[in-house]
Amino acid sequence: MARSKPISVKIATVKVIKALESALAKLEKDYLAQDALEAKYEKAQEAYKKELIDLAVSNIKKAHNFRTSYRSWNNTLNIDFDVNVAEKDAPKEPRREHDVIHYGTYVEQKAELENAIRILKMTDEEVVNTSTYNAVARYL
């Protein structure tokens, strides 16, 4: 396997600061928007579950491989069964169209971005070297 040579470039500090500020704004926007997106996803999940129930009930006579288990401690009877259904007839499970950003991750990334911006604004250098750029590149 050939070893790749390190890339040595100089990037304007102003451009890096602008890119980091954009990344910070996007992080904050995504974090604030995720509650609404998650509520929309949960609503779609509930509709999907109802479709599954309707499918199971309408095909109960075709069911096979019944399994039951009674839990006396909470008086529940669990009934599992299999129903053969064509893929085109099965309801489509909703998918999250957004990334879930946990609070701790959000706080950590926000602090790192703000620190990087603050430090870069303090420098008199016109360009950022590659090692500095590599330290913040994961946010861009």
GUDOKE-116206 format. One line per field, with one value per residue: residue number from 1; residue in one letter; x, y, z of N, C-alpha, C, O in turn. Coordinates in pm, whole numbers, plus 50000, padded with zeros to 5 digits. Layout:
<recs>
i	(NUM  ...)
aa	(A  ...)
n.c1	(X  ...)
n.c2	(Y  ...)
n.c3	(Z  ...)
ca.c1	(X  ...)
ca.c2	(Y  ...)
ca.c3	(Z  ...)
c.c1	(X  ...)
c.c2	(Y  ...)
c.c3	(Z  ...)
o.c1	(X  ...)
o.c2	(Y  ...)
o.c3	(Z  ...)
</recs>
This chain:
<recs>
i	(1  2  3  4  5  6  7  8  9  10  11  12  13  14  15  16  17  18  19  20  21  22  23  24  25  26  27  28  29  30  31  32  33  34  35  36  37  38  39  40  41  42  43  44  45  46  47  48  49  50  51  52  53  54  55  56  57  58  59  60  61  62  63  64  65  66  67  68  69  70  71  72  73  74  75  76  77  78  79  80  81  82  83  84  85  86  87  88  89  90  91  92  93  94  95  96  97  98  99  100  101  102  103  104  105  106  107  108  109  110  111  112  113  114  115  116  117  118  119  120  121  122  123  124  125  126  127  128  129  130  131  132  133  134  135  136  137  138  139  140)
aa	(M  A  R  S  K  P  I  S  V  K  I  A  T  V  K  V  I  K  A  L  E  S  A  L  A  K  L  E  K  D  Y  L  A  Q  D  A  L  E  A  K  Y  E  K  A  Q  E  A  Y  K  K  E  L  I  D  L  A  V  S  N  I  K  K  A  H  N  F  R  T  S  Y  R  S  W  N  N  T  L  N  I  D  F  D  V  N  V  A  E  K  D  A  P  K  E  P  R  R  E  H  D  V  I  H  Y  G  T  Y  V  E  Q  K  A  E  L  E  N  A  I  R  I  L  K  M  T  D  E  E  V  V  N  T  S  T  Y  N  A  V  A  R  Y  L)
n.c1	(50084  50062  50212  50057  50142  50159  49929  50005  49884  49781  49527  49302  49252  49020  48834  48819  48720  48470  48355  48348  48174  47942  47905  47857  47618  47453  47462  47330  47079  46994  46984  46783  46568  46519  46332  46075  46100  46138  45893  45728  45829  45763  45485  45447  45545  45351  45128  45223  45236  44963  44881  45014  44880  44620  44677  44756  44522  44338  44444  44438  44323  44489  44713  44999  45218  45181  45257  45254  45262  45211  45209  45204  45261  45186  44949  44926  44885  45083  45073  45212  45245  45288  45247  45214  45297  45296  45565  45493  45247  45291  45309  45510  45785  45848  46130  46386  46448  46636  46929  46986  47074  47232  47207  47450  47644  47582  47641  47916  48020  47938  48080  48346  48347  48292  48519  48725  48661  48687  48962  49079  48995  49152  49405  49682  49765  49737  49678  49580  49748  49793  49777  49632  49396  49319  49249  49003  48855  48663  48425  48347)
n.c2	(49884  50215  50493  50787  51124  51393  51665  51994  52291  52634  52812  53080  53262  53407  53278  53027  53096  53198  52966  52805  52954  52928  52652  52638  52783  52612  52380  52473  52538  52286  52144  52281  52239  51970  51872  51923  51774  51520  51481  51470  51237  51048  51058  50953  50697  50598  50589  50397  50173  50136  50067  49822  49674  49671  49522  49277  49199  49178  48963  48748  48496  48365  48324  48162  47944  47997  48143  48160  48330  48350  48595  48594  48772  49027  48981  48941  48831  48728  48707  48577  48557  48445  48594  48555  48789  48976  49179  49418  49465  49511  49754  50050  50114  50408  50632  50801  51125  51292  51370  51262  51467  51449  51609  51640  51597  51808  52032  51995  52005  52260  52422  52362  52459  52732  52799  52753  52944  53178  53171  53177  53428  53588  53571  53707  53608  53563  53335  52993  52714  52371  52180  52312  52354  52086  52021  52142  52060  51854  51968  52112)
n.c3	(50000  49913  50069  50165  50106  50337  50317  50254  50306  50302  50453  50439  50733  50783  50620  50742  50994  50920  50811  51040  51201  51050  51075  51350  51369  51219  51379  51612  51502  51405  51648  51789  51620  51633  51821  51713  51477  51582  51710  51488  51370  51572  51558  51302  51354  51531  51359  51184  51354  51401  51143  51122  51319  51209  50979  51092  51230  51019  50884  51056  51039  50866  51007  51152  51341  51623  51938  52283  52599  52937  53184  53511  53715  53632  53516  53228  52895  52644  52300  52021  51669  51328  51010  50671  50437  50140  50029  49910  50023  50286  50545  50523  50719  50903  50877  51055  50956  51036  51228  51558  51814  52107  52426  52574  52376  52206  52372  52412  52145  52071  52254  52177  51912  51958  52111  51924  51728  51880  51945  51689  51605  51761  51661  51474  51244  50894  50761  50813  50933  50819  51029  51228  51088  51050  51310  51346  51134  51139  51205  50992)
ca.c1	(50000  50141  50191  50022  50217  50069  49896  50047  49818  49751  49390  49280  49191  48885  48749  48800  48629  48336  48305  48317  48052  47831  47887  47797  47478  47383  47448  47225  46952  46957  46949  46654  46464  46500  46211  45964  46123  46118  45749  45675  45868  45683  45350  45455  45562  45220  45047  45279  45192  44821  44874  45055  44770  44514  44722  44753  44383  44271  44501  44450  44285  44602  44827  45056  45328  45136  45335  45191  45325  45131  45289  45112  45293  45109  44828  44923  44904  45151  45046  45290  45215  45345  45155  45284  45247  45383  45636  45418  45130  45334  45327  45650  45824  45907  46270  46423  46510  46725  47021  46953  47189  47211  47242  47592  47718  47556  47716  48058  48053  47918  48193  48465  48336  48306  48660  48805  48631  48745  49108  49115  48972  49257  49534  49719  49804  49641  49646  49577  49825  49718  49750  49522  49276  49280  49188  48865  48793  48549  48304  48316)
ca.c2	(50000  50336  50590  50918  51235  51490  51782  52116  52407  52747  52856  53211  53256  53462  53173  52923  53152  53204  52828  52759  53024  52862  52521  52662  52821  52490  52295  52529  52526  52144  52104  52341  52185  51827  51840  51918  51662  51396  51468  51426  51097  50969  51052  50858  50565  50557  50553  50271  50068  50113  49992  49685  49610  49646  49412  49153  49162  49137  48836  48656  48360  48308  48320  48032  47949  48069  48131  48236  48324  48419  48653  48605  48885  49145  48930  48969  48718  48770  48616  48605  48469  48487  48611  48575  48907  49022  49301  49535  49484  49546  49899  50093  50172  50541  50646  50936  51205  51385  51312  51295  51527  51445  51735  51642  51613  51945  52126  51975  52056  52406  52480  52348  52553  52868  52819  52762  53075  53280  53167  53222  53572  53655  53560  53807  53535  53574  53200  52885  52601  52246  52112  52384  52323  51948  52016  52189  52015  51764  52048  52182)
ca.c3	(50000  49902  50176  50111  50164  50401  50238  50323  50245  50390  50432  50499  50866  50772  50562  50843  51095  50860  50801  51176  51244  50979  51138  51480  51344  51176  51496  51697  51431  51405  51783  51823  51532  51647  51896  51618  51386  51658  51729  51358  51356  51666  51502  51192  51416  51583  51243  51135  51446  51375  51018  51152  51392  51111  50893  51170  51258  50895  50837  51170  51000  50792  51099  51187  51437  51743  52060  52392  52730  53039  53293  53623  53803  53593  53450  53084  52804  52522  52189  51899  51556  51202  50899  50545  50367  50033  50067  49862  50108  50422  50564  50522  50848  50887  50915  51100  50850  51105  51325  51696  51882  52251  52491  52607  52251  52162  52457  52384  52012  52073  52326  52094  51801  52010  52148  51802  51669  51967  51930  51554  51596  51836  51593  51374  51124  50784  50714  50912  50881  50802  51156  51292  51010  51080  51443  51340  51008  51159  51220  50867)
c.c1	(50089  50108  50159  50102  50119  50047  49935  49987  49797  49612  49371  49203  49046  48788  48720  48704  48487  48274  48267  48191  47929  47800  47820  47649  47396  47360  47335  47088  46903  46913  46811  46540  46433  46378  46090  45978  46099  45969  45683  45707  45785  45540  45345  45470  45429  45127  45093  45233  45045  44801  44913  44944  44657  44550  44713  44610  44313  44323  44511  44415  44395  44725  44871  45169  45292  45228  45266  45277  45243  45223  45195  45140  45221  44985  44819  44950  44965  45125  45126  45246  45277  45235  45238  45217  45347  45445  45559  45297  45166  45350  45476  45682  45888  46052  46293  46494  46608  46818  46979  47081  47158  47265  47392  47679  47704  47641  47865  48098  48040  48036  48321  48462  48355  48451  48748  48785  48700  48898  49150  49093  49082  49391  49555  49759  49695  49596  49652  49657  49742  49686  49637  49391  49227  49211  49041  48788  48672  48418  48261  48251)
c.c2	(50124  50431  50724  51025  51332  51610  51905  52235  52515  52796  52987  53197  53303  53355  53064  52972  53155  53064  52774  52827  52965  52726  52536  52697  52698  52396  52343  52513  52381  52098  52157  52281  52038  51788  51827  51800  51528  51372  51419  51278  51006  50953  50951  50715  50512  50515  50419  50154  50035  50035  49847  49608  49576  49529  49279  49106  49112  49003  48732  48513  48289  48289  48177  48054  48034  48041  48215  48228  48410  48468  48680  48726  49013  49108  48969  48841  48773  48665  48663  48508  48528  48494  48634  48690  48944  49156  49426  49565  49527  49697  49933  50164  50308  50543  50789  51006  51306  51308  51355  51345  51529  51572  51745  51663  51756  52045  52116  52035  52208  52474  52474  52445  52696  52898  52835  52898  53186  53286  53219  53372  53651  53656  53674  53741  53546  53437  53103  52770  52473  52179  52181  52353  52181  51936  52057  52135  51927  51840  52115  52092)
c.c3	(50000  50017  50112  50182  50228  50310  50318  50248  50350  50353  50505  50630  50861  50718  50664  50951  51043  50852  50939  51230  51176  51041  51274  51465  51303  51293  51585  51633  51433  51544  51823  51742  51560  51729  51804  51523  51456  51683  51600  51335  51447  51616  51386  51245  51468  51469  51185  51223  51424  51245  51039  51224  51296  51020  50966  51193  51132  50842  50947  51133  50923  50881  51126  51287  51560  51861  52167  52517  52825  53149  53410  53712  53763  53511  53302  53007  52676  52415  52069  51792  51431  51097  50774  50469  50258  50073  50025  49949  50251  50433  50571  50653  50826  50936  50964  50986  50910  51197  51465  51763  52031  52315  52521  52484  52199  52240  52427  52250  52006  52141  52243  51977  51848  52049  52025  51735  51749  51949  51793  51536  51668  51762  51494  51242  51018  50736  50830  50854  50882  50934  51233  51221  51040  51215  51441  51220  51029  51175  51091  50764)
o.c1	(50182  49992  50225  50126  50008  50136  49902  50034  49797  49583  49417  49101  48959  48675  48607  48616  48393  48156  48165  48111  47823  47684  47735  47564  47282  47252  47253  46991  46785  46818  46732  46427  46331  46324  46012  45880  46046  45923  45592  45622  45740  45480  45251  45414  45397  45055  45010  45196  45006  44716  44852  44918  44603  44465  44668  44580  44238  44254  44586  44469  44396  44829  44791  45210  45363  45271  45224  45352  45210  45305  45117  45048  45197  44924  44717  45028  44904  45152  45108  45213  45314  45143  45323  45097  45468  45382  45559  45249  45080  45399  45557  45615  45975  46091  46228  46588  46658  46790  46940  47182  47069  47358  47453  47776  47801  47706  47933  48197  48122  48087  48396  48564  48427  48501  48835  48881  48762  48956  49245  49164  49103  49480  49460  49782  49576  49489  49720  49637  49634  49576  49556  49289  49106  49125  48962  48669  48584  48311  48150  48219)
o.c2	(50134  50448  50768  51018  51352  51651  51917  52273  52489  52819  53005  53128  53246  53345  53013  52897  53117  53046  52706  52763  52953  52689  52454  52647  52682  52338  52263  52477  52355  52021  52085  52272  51987  51679  51733  51732  51434  51258  51335  51203  50900  50847  50873  50621  50395  50416  50338  50049  49918  49947  49757  49492  49465  49446  49179  48988  49015  48937  48635  48419  48166  48242  48084  48167  48129  47927  48328  48133  48525  48392  48775  48777  49100  49193  49022  48755  48856  48546  48775  48393  48646  48413  48722  48687  48942  49236  49527  49678  49574  49762  49854  50259  50323  50466  50883  50953  51394  51195  51470  51274  51601  51635  51848  51739  51816  52131  52218  52108  52275  52574  52571  52508  52774  53008  52921  52960  53276  53395  53297  53436  53769  53734  53730  53808  53540  53424  53126  52731  52469  52125  52113  52329  52159  51851  52012  52163  51924  51781  52169  52137)
o.c3	(50080  50055  50019  50302  50178  50235  50436  50141  50470  50236  50617  50636  50928  50764  50671  50995  51114  50881  50953  51298  51239  51058  51311  51539  51346  51306  51629  51700  51460  51557  51885  51790  51515  51708  51815  51492  51396  51679  51604  51287  51404  51631  51375  51187  51450  51481  51142  51172  51429  51237  50981  51193  51301  50988  50909  51178  51137  50765  50933  51191  50916  50835  51122  51313  51595  51881  52141  52539  52796  53201  53408  53777  53847  53446  53257  53049  52608  52435  52021  51819  51428  51095  50771  50442  50281  50142  50095  49950  50326  50341  50618  50693  50739  51023  50920  50927  50840  51237  51487  51768  52076  52264  52495  52488  52153  52181  52417  52241  51944  52090  52238  51946  51784  52025  52022  51689  51692  51940  51782  51459  51638  51796  51439  51142  51049  50676  50930  50739  50940  50950  51296  51285  51054  51233  51525  51205  50944  51161  51082  50653)
</recs>
